[in-house]
């Protein structure tokens, strides 16, 4: 298979040399505020699952020079979301945040990239609010048992045999003090969410994200599936302190989402018009289809800073190719940016999804890909397209 099937715009590869480079998820800020540096992970393999002893380098790329700069290392990472590496919203040119494993415990670090000074937080973070005040933490050992590509290898879940423990769940972490507290236990979430289920289930919090002003967050509550059974997903929102829960979506099929503003989010889910990409209003059953003719399959969705474009991708087709898309909301027009080969033997928890990400100006994107025989990070300038 040809590695490149189609390119509307030829991207610039930001990473070079030996090793495999990737950033991770599509909804985490990869760029610093100035737009000069892009965060990344570097590992020395790409065709197997990470073990508890495998190290990932934490680094950043000087975008103008395409130069990689190593900053630290971690053993708390995976190929889908890395170490939840992100810029600190309170210091987006100076500090980064990422997860580590230390003394048989997962925790997180705030690192000053200029001085090397570190502050340690008592919990690993799954998301950081846009104001830089709080983070949300979940059980990455439990998540590893549910979906290894999203959890971390190395620590046994102390609640492994408990379907919905009262001492585990969602934690709110103060980024100044590093301390956290349990705000929503899995036991409470089970009692809140089990109305449509006829049997007891083992549940886990999968993806979790603050809205655009940090006043509420959304999370996917999923139950462990039996062999040959798909897990069910409930989509729930809550205030920052865990109060005022609202079920957007009961246990069924729901996948990737992205906050548009503090009250609305994009989400690929089943609703009144079937399985579609919807714009869904928080604390409401109001949802509208974006474009049922274009968004026919699940993808990693994000909206541009000016709210005029949706960035999207696809999983592999029968020939092993993935597509990268941009969608013009005002003109209801979708454009294929590129089509690349994706190695079929990696289409498990070690797959290399594009996970496309906007820069802060909204005129360029980056994405991960392995079409050149290694994992690399690519930059694509969209000024010509979005100016039309």
VEXSE-193092 format. One line per 10 residues: number of its first residue (from 1); their letters; for each residue y negated, x, z of C-alpha. Coordinates in nm, 3 decimals. Layout:
NUM> A> Y X Z; ...
//
This chain:
1> XXXXXXXXXX> 0.000 0.000 0.000; -0.354 0.112 -0.074; -0.552 0.165 0.247; -0.863 0.001 0.098; -0.818 -0.318 -0.099; -1.182 -0.425 -0.112; -1.521 -0.306 0.014; -1.845 -0.492 -0.047; -2.022 -0.224 0.156; -1.873 0.120 0.207
11> XXXXXXXXXX> -1.874 0.199 0.579; -1.945 0.533 0.745; -1.666 0.675 0.959; -1.816 0.780 1.292; -1.514 0.968 1.430; -1.346 1.277 1.285; -1.082 1.538 1.350; -0.760 1.519 1.547; -0.693 1.236 1.787; -0.733 0.860 1.770
21> XXXXXXXXXX> -1.061 0.691 1.847; -1.136 0.328 1.927; -1.385 0.126 2.125; -1.197 -0.190 2.215; -1.309 -0.548 2.241; -1.554 -0.738 2.024; -1.763 -0.890 2.305; -1.852 -0.575 2.502; -2.177 -0.383 2.433; -2.079 -0.059 2.257
31> XXXXXXXXXX> -2.431 0.062 2.169; -2.693 0.199 2.404; -3.035 0.032 2.406; -3.195 0.296 2.184; -2.918 0.260 1.926; -2.847 0.632 1.924; -2.504 0.641 2.090; -2.187 0.435 2.065; -1.915 0.437 2.332; -1.552 0.512 2.251
41> XXXXXXXXXX> -1.208 0.608 2.382; -1.005 0.900 2.248; -0.627 0.933 2.282; -0.365 1.163 2.129; -0.119 0.896 2.008; -0.133 0.553 1.847; 0.220 0.432 1.767; 0.350 0.344 2.113; 0.241 0.168 2.430; 0.046 0.366 2.693
51> XXXXXXXXXX> 0.239 0.461 3.005; 0.099 0.506 3.353; 0.053 0.881 3.295; -0.120 0.862 2.957; -0.484 0.969 2.966; -0.766 0.826 2.757; -1.086 1.021 2.721; -1.406 0.828 2.787; -1.676 0.936 2.545; -1.965 0.847 2.321
61> XXXXXXXXXX> -2.066 0.915 1.964; -2.402 1.051 1.852; -2.431 0.807 1.563; -2.671 1.010 1.350; -2.456 1.322 1.371; -2.118 1.143 1.391; -2.052 1.374 1.685; -1.812 1.286 1.967; -1.911 1.374 2.325; -1.649 1.363 2.601
71> XXXXXXXXXX> -1.769 1.218 2.932; -1.462 1.159 3.150; -1.096 1.052 3.156; -0.901 0.749 3.280; -0.542 0.630 3.319; -0.647 0.263 3.340; -0.663 0.156 2.976; -0.492 -0.022 2.690; -0.530 -0.031 2.312; -0.689 -0.377 2.296
81> XXXXXXXXXX> -0.973 -0.350 2.547; -0.962 0.016 2.645; -1.091 0.074 2.998; -1.345 -0.211 2.969; -1.593 0.062 2.881; -1.952 -0.067 2.860; -2.314 0.032 2.911; -2.464 -0.068 3.244; -2.710 -0.349 3.158; -2.938 -0.226 3.437
91> XXXXXXXXXX> -2.958 0.122 3.276; -2.841 0.081 2.913; -2.940 0.431 2.802; -2.830 0.618 3.112; -2.519 0.469 3.272; -2.177 0.353 3.161; -1.910 0.153 3.346; -1.533 0.182 3.303; -1.208 0.132 3.492; -0.991 0.402 3.648
101> XXXXXXXXXX> -0.678 0.434 3.861; -0.727 0.633 4.181; -0.504 0.661 4.490; -0.268 0.398 4.344; -0.552 0.151 4.308; -0.749 0.020 4.014; -1.124 0.048 4.054; -1.430 0.112 3.838; -1.691 0.382 3.797; -2.060 0.381 3.711
111> XXXXXXXXXX> -2.134 0.718 3.550; -2.476 0.865 3.471; -2.419 1.028 3.131; -2.703 1.277 3.184; -2.636 1.400 3.539; -2.263 1.327 3.570; -2.323 1.144 3.899; -2.064 0.875 3.976; -2.067 0.562 4.188; -1.732 0.402 4.260
121> XXXXXXXXXX> -1.675 0.026 4.282; -1.388 -0.114 4.488; -1.252 -0.327 4.203; -1.175 -0.283 3.832; -1.411 -0.488 3.617; -1.319 -0.732 3.342; -1.680 -0.821 3.260; -2.036 -0.732 3.362; -2.320 -0.983 3.370; -2.616 -0.922 3.133
131> XXXXXXXXXX> -2.855 -0.855 3.421; -2.642 -0.574 3.564; -2.612 -0.733 3.909; -2.249 -0.844 3.916; -1.910 -0.783 3.766; -1.598 -0.999 3.754; -1.261 -0.856 3.849; -0.907 -0.982 3.785; -0.555 -0.854 3.854; -0.478 -0.607 3.572
141> XXXXXXXXXX> -0.122 -0.554 3.700; -0.051 -0.925 3.669; -0.214 -0.926 3.328; 0.008 -0.634 3.223; 0.316 -0.843 3.308; 0.177 -1.131 3.103; 0.034 -0.938 2.805; 0.086 -0.559 2.827; -0.181 -0.499 2.564; -0.448 -0.631 2.800
151> XXXXXXXXXX> -0.336 -0.505 3.139; -0.270 -0.157 3.274; 0.057 0.027 3.335; 0.099 0.204 3.666; 0.072 -0.033 3.963; 0.318 -0.309 4.055; 0.162 -0.651 4.105; 0.196 -0.730 4.478; 0.199 -1.101 4.389; 0.463 -1.071 4.116
161> XXXXXXXXXX> 0.692 -1.338 4.259; 0.411 -1.580 4.350; 0.324 -1.833 4.081; -0.030 -1.888 4.209; -0.114 -1.674 4.513; -0.394 -1.771 4.748; -0.502 -1.407 4.792; -0.544 -1.322 4.424; -0.763 -1.454 4.145; -1.122 -1.393 4.033
171> XXXXXXXXXX> -1.343 -1.154 4.230; -1.721 -1.122 4.217; -1.830 -0.759 4.254; -2.178 -0.643 4.356; -2.264 -0.349 4.129; -2.507 -0.200 4.381; -2.274 -0.190 4.680; -1.942 -0.175 4.494; -1.803 -0.444 4.723; -1.641 -0.762 4.604
181> XXXXXXXXXX> -1.505 -1.092 4.726; -1.249 -1.344 4.606; -1.441 -1.644 4.472; -1.162 -1.835 4.297; -0.801 -1.793 4.408; -0.513 -1.860 4.172; -0.385 -2.117 4.422; -0.716 -2.304 4.403; -0.722 -2.277 4.023; -0.368 -2.413 4.004
191> XXXXXXXXXX> -0.452 -2.715 4.217; -0.764 -2.768 4.008; -0.596 -2.735 3.668; -0.237 -2.857 3.693; -0.298 -3.229 3.633; -0.155 -3.227 3.279; 0.151 -3.014 3.360; 0.483 -3.158 3.472; 0.629 -2.843 3.630; 0.520 -2.550 3.839
201> XXXXXXXXXX> 0.388 -2.253 3.640; 0.301 -1.892 3.704; -0.064 -1.854 3.604; -0.295 -1.565 3.520; -0.660 -1.518 3.426; -0.674 -1.359 3.081; -1.022 -1.322 2.924; -1.336 -1.378 3.133; -1.705 -1.349 3.037; -2.051 -1.420 3.175
211> XXXXXXXXXX> -2.290 -1.628 2.968; -2.606 -1.473 2.822; -2.817 -1.497 3.140; -2.544 -1.439 3.398; -2.565 -1.785 3.555; -2.214 -1.899 3.459; -1.890 -1.754 3.327; -1.597 -1.878 3.123; -1.232 -1.776 3.154; -0.896 -1.850 3.000
221> XXXXXXXXXX> -0.640 -1.963 3.257; -0.295 -1.924 3.107; 0.057 -1.982 3.227; 0.343 -1.739 3.171; 0.551 -1.865 2.882; 0.928 -1.895 2.868; 1.125 -1.728 2.583; 1.040 -1.891 2.248; 0.757 -2.085 2.413; 0.384 -2.032 2.359
231> XXXXXXXXXX> 0.170 -2.008 2.669; -0.077 -2.287 2.741; -0.446 -2.215 2.785; -0.706 -2.395 2.993; -1.072 -2.303 2.929; -1.280 -2.329 3.247; -1.642 -2.244 3.329; -1.804 -2.185 3.668; -2.124 -2.071 3.832; -2.156 -1.701 3.913
241> XXXXXXXXXX> -2.044 -1.764 4.272; -1.737 -1.963 4.158; -1.879 -2.309 4.228; -1.925 -2.606 3.994; -1.607 -2.563 3.792; -1.579 -2.749 3.464; -1.274 -2.776 3.237; -1.382 -2.747 2.876; -1.029 -2.756 2.755; -0.701 -2.853 2.922
251> XXXXXXXXXX> -0.376 -2.660 2.876; -0.307 -2.631 2.504; -0.411 -2.385 2.230; -0.735 -2.190 2.271; -0.819 -1.834 2.180; -1.122 -1.615 2.116; -1.468 -1.720 2.226; -1.824 -1.586 2.245; -2.132 -1.713 2.429; -2.414 -1.812 2.190
261> XXXXXXXXXX> -2.660 -1.873 2.471; -2.641 -1.978 2.836; -2.513 -2.327 2.744; -2.305 -2.297 2.425; -2.016 -2.086 2.306; -1.816 -2.028 1.993; -1.447 -2.089 2.051; -1.138 -2.114 1.835; -0.941 -2.402 1.980; -0.785 -2.742 1.920
271> XXXXXXXXXX> -1.027 -3.033 1.955; -1.114 -3.353 1.772; -1.081 -3.194 1.425; -0.773 -2.987 1.494; -0.751 -2.611 1.537; -1.093 -2.484 1.432; -1.386 -2.263 1.524; -1.619 -2.485 1.727; -1.959 -2.458 1.886; -1.890 -2.606 2.228
281> XXXXXXXXXX> -2.143 -2.713 2.489; -2.073 -2.605 2.845; -2.005 -2.878 3.104; -1.950 -3.121 2.819; -1.692 -3.245 2.572; -1.949 -3.206 2.294; -1.832 -2.973 2.019; -1.898 -2.936 1.649; -1.698 -2.762 1.379; -1.869 -2.459 1.228
291> XXXXXXXXXX> -1.704 -2.468 0.884; -1.349 -2.600 0.851; -1.316 -2.470 0.495; -1.400 -2.111 0.586; -1.266 -2.057 0.939; -0.907 -2.148 0.865; -0.748 -1.891 1.097; -0.811 -1.735 1.437; -1.036 -1.430 1.454; -1.263 -1.230 1.682
301> XXXXXXXXXX> -1.594 -1.415 1.670; -1.943 -1.302 1.768; -2.292 -1.418 1.682; -2.581 -1.197 1.573; -2.874 -1.140 1.811; -3.094 -1.367 1.595; -2.819 -1.637 1.604; -2.810 -1.663 1.223; -2.476 -1.492 1.147; -2.121 -1.499 1.276
311> XXXXXXXXXX> -1.911 -1.184 1.258; -1.540 -1.255 1.215; -1.213 -1.091 1.119; -0.856 -1.187 1.042; -0.511 -1.082 1.144; -0.278 -0.927 0.886; -0.157 -1.123 0.583; 0.193 -1.105 0.433; 0.106 -0.775 0.263; -0.039 -0.618 0.578
321> XXXXXXXXXX> -0.408 -0.655 0.497; -0.687 -0.767 0.729; -1.026 -0.907 0.629; -1.370 -0.845 0.776; -1.619 -1.130 0.734; -1.978 -1.228 0.795; -2.084 -1.595 0.789; -2.439 -1.715 0.716; -2.488 -2.014 0.949; -2.806 -2.146 0.787
331> XXXXXXXXXX> -2.663 -2.147 0.435; -2.303 -2.220 0.540; -2.174 -1.928 0.338; -1.900 -1.684 0.426; -1.878 -1.335 0.280; -1.586 -1.092 0.283; -1.719 -0.749 0.375; -1.396 -0.552 0.342; -1.016 -0.573 0.329; -0.808 -0.292 0.479
341> XXXXXXXXXX> -0.442 -0.217 0.522; -0.301 -0.241 0.875; 0.028 -0.076 0.959; 0.281 -0.359 1.011; 0.492 -0.163 1.260; 0.194 -0.171 1.497; 0.143 -0.547 1.498; 0.227 -0.592 1.866; 0.032 -0.489 2.174; -0.047 -0.157 2.006
351> XXXXXXXXXX> -0.201 -0.317 1.698; -0.542 -0.204 1.580; -0.758 -0.515 1.543; -1.101 -0.467 1.385; -1.277 -0.616 1.690; -1.607 -0.608 1.495; -1.923 -0.561 1.704; -2.295 -0.606 1.638; -2.549 -0.338 1.714; -2.837 -0.451 1.935
361> XXXXXXXXXX> -3.074 -0.500 1.640; -2.827 -0.722 1.457; -2.852 -0.532 1.129; -2.531 -0.327 1.148; -2.179 -0.347 1.287; -1.896 -0.121 1.397; -1.524 -0.186 1.391; -1.194 -0.013 1.469; -0.932 0.042 1.201; -0.620 0.250 1.132
371> XXXXXXXXXX> -0.616 0.216 0.753; -0.665 0.593 0.708; -0.359 0.679 0.915; -0.538 0.723 1.249; -0.746 0.501 1.470; -1.113 0.547 1.389; -1.446 0.376 1.444; -1.649 0.274 1.140; -2.017 0.185 1.095; -2.137 -0.065 0.833
381> XXXXXXXX> -2.505 -0.124 0.752; -2.574 -0.494 0.682; -2.948 -0.479 0.614; -2.903 -0.554 0.246; -2.692 -0.863 0.313; -2.891 -1.020 0.597; -3.224 -0.967 0.418; -3.121 -1.192 0.126
//
